[in-house]
Amino acid sequence: MATVILEHVSVEFPIYGSRQSLRKALFERATGGLVSQDARQHNHIVVKALDDVQLRLEEGDRLGLVGHNGAGKSTLLKVIAGVYEPVSGRVLVDGKITPLFDTMPGLDSEDTGYENIVTAGLLLGMSRSEIEKRIPEIEQFSELGEYLSLPVRTYSSGMQTRLGFSVATAVHPGILLMDEGIGAGDARFAERATQRMKDFIGRSQIMILASHSDHMIRTTCNKAALMKAGRVLNVGPVDDILAEYHAMIHHGASG
């Protein structure tokens, strides 16, 4: 059974070579993560991007991360993905991580659509044989036809989005990590993509989504976590957490 467990996880980013005036400005105007001096090296500023985060997810969980810019949502995803190492605490993951921070990693505008499918598929964790099996499905769903044999530089932005979406959702997801979801392109394609996206998320063992969209959180998640200044303030039912988040925003605006 897939699990994701974070035990007292903290992440810090040092800022080197900052002048005193910059340090003063950061202390006075800090938003997002907590800004402080590193007690070990007094001339360094440290941004605590995650602060004592505790979280436990089990198979079937679909978690939405809620909070303003700088709350730590993307950092949390990248810690789970292994991109960042915590300075304290432990991240325990049982299962295959499928990070979808970029739907077309390694995109080369001079390569053909087919060549980019292979590159992106490999970077998304598929084997070459898996990619070859999924190419007919990607061809059919993307509706790019003969364009797949042409360099991607000849594609419109919408065509590139359709290619990326078709490749990304062909992956068999394990523990799925998404930052703001996956763009689907033009309106007609987006209609077709809605069911494919639901099926894709449904195949995942665990899904964690960082998003500013209430609609996306409500339609894809069965629980949510409210984050502020690198901390997880609360985890609970989606509607309750969204209500708490909007109350926090309103209180901040009126204060």
C-alpha positions, 0 to 999 in steps of 0.5 A: 500500500502506498504511503507518504509520511512527513515527520517534523520536516523543515526546509531552509534556503540560505541567501549568501552575500546579502548586504545589511540593507537587504537583510533589514528589508527582508526582515521587515517585509517578509512574506511566505516563508519565515526569514531569519538569521542562521545562528551558525553563520551570522552573516547569512539570511535563511528562508525557512520554506517549510517549518515542522511539517507533519503529514500522513497520506495513504492509498486513495488520498487526494490532497489539495494544498491551499495557501497564498503564494510563498506558503510552501506548497511547491516546496512541499511537493518538491521535498516529497519528490526528492528535489529538496532535502529537509534540514530536519525531519524525515520524508518516508515514501512507499511507492513510485513517485510521479512528479508532473511539474512539467508536462513536456520535460526536455522539450526540444523545439528542433526535434519532431513530435515523435522524438519529443514524446520519447524524450518526455516519456523517458524523463517522466519515468516510462521505459522505451517499450512503454513509450512505444506501446503508448504512442498510438494512444498519444497520436489518437488523443492529441489529434496532431496527425502528420505534425508529429513528424515535424519539428515542434517549432512549427507547432502553435502554443495550443498544439504544444499544450495538447502534445504535452497533455497527451504524453503526461496523461499516458503515464501510469501514475503512482504517487502523483504530484502536480503543481497547478494541474495540467493545461489542456489547450483550446476549449474543444480539446479541454472538453475531451481532456476532462474525462481523461484527466479524471481517469488519469488521477483515478489511476494514481495511488495517492495524488497531491495537488498544489493549486489556487483554483477552488474548482480544481481542488473541489473536483479532484481532491477528497481532503485539503491542507491549509498552508501558511509561512511554510507550516501546515495549519490544518488538514481536513475536508475540502470545503472546510479548509477552503472556507478557512482559507478564504476567512484567513484572506478576508481577515488579512485584507480587512486587517 
